Amino acid sequence: RKEVEQDPGPFNVPEGATVAFNCTYSNSASQSFFWYRQDCRKEPKLLMSVYSSGNEDGRFTAQLNRASQYISLLIRDSKLSDSATYLCVAPSDSWGKLQFGAGTQVVVTP
Amino acid sequence: DTGVSQNPRHKITKRGQNVTFRCDPISEHNRLYWYRQTLGQGPEFLTYFQNEAQLEKSRLLSDRFSAERPKGSFSTLEIQRTEQGDSAMYLCASSPLTGTTVGDTQYFGPGTRLTVL
């Protein structure tokens, strides 16, 4: 089993709608998590950090469920520019080595 | 630009040739990481440095791969006798060493896209 698993999608979302997707992780000792955004053929860029039960940044909300070992990302009022692959990330050791999921593709349509 | 930089951005080589990539981290970032990403997958950890010390290497890093960070600043990743399976995006990331929070934010460079013919 992979340490971090994601639904690859694609999630096709009408502009202005809300989309949410989950990520499951296997290392119960993980304390912090990240969502990175990656555009096609570009490097990953940090979207949000999640250190406790959740985090909100504008239209983006991340929630952490430690009991069930999953993290969710919700995007409200989707914009065309939100189209990207969203990578769920968990540190796998105390040195900060990151374990990435394979990513969830989101496509926002006009 | 004070972000992470990588050179070259693209490299096309023939099977069996050696290639070397360079990464310049954000100034004063102690930790430097190398990842490899193939199509449809997330980045996979290869190795990382704290200052000049290489602290961990993934099993993915075969004997043909070697990484250095001689002065604790820039790093190089060399692949010897390249194989077609080495074709991927090689990403470098750096992070500060705060000593407080596991998983300090890593900032990624634009990557070097390697194609082995």
Interface residues (C-beta under 8 A of the other chain):
Chain A: V4 P8 Q31 S32 F33 F34 R41 K42 E43 P44 K45 L46 S49 Y51 L87 V89 A90 P91 S92 S94 W95 G96 K97 L98 Q99 F100 G101 A102 G103
Chain B: R31 Y33 Y35 G40 Q41 G42 P43 E44 F45 Y48 Q50 L55 E56 M89 L91 S95 T101 V102 G103 D104 T105 Q106 Y107 F108 G109 P110 G111 R113
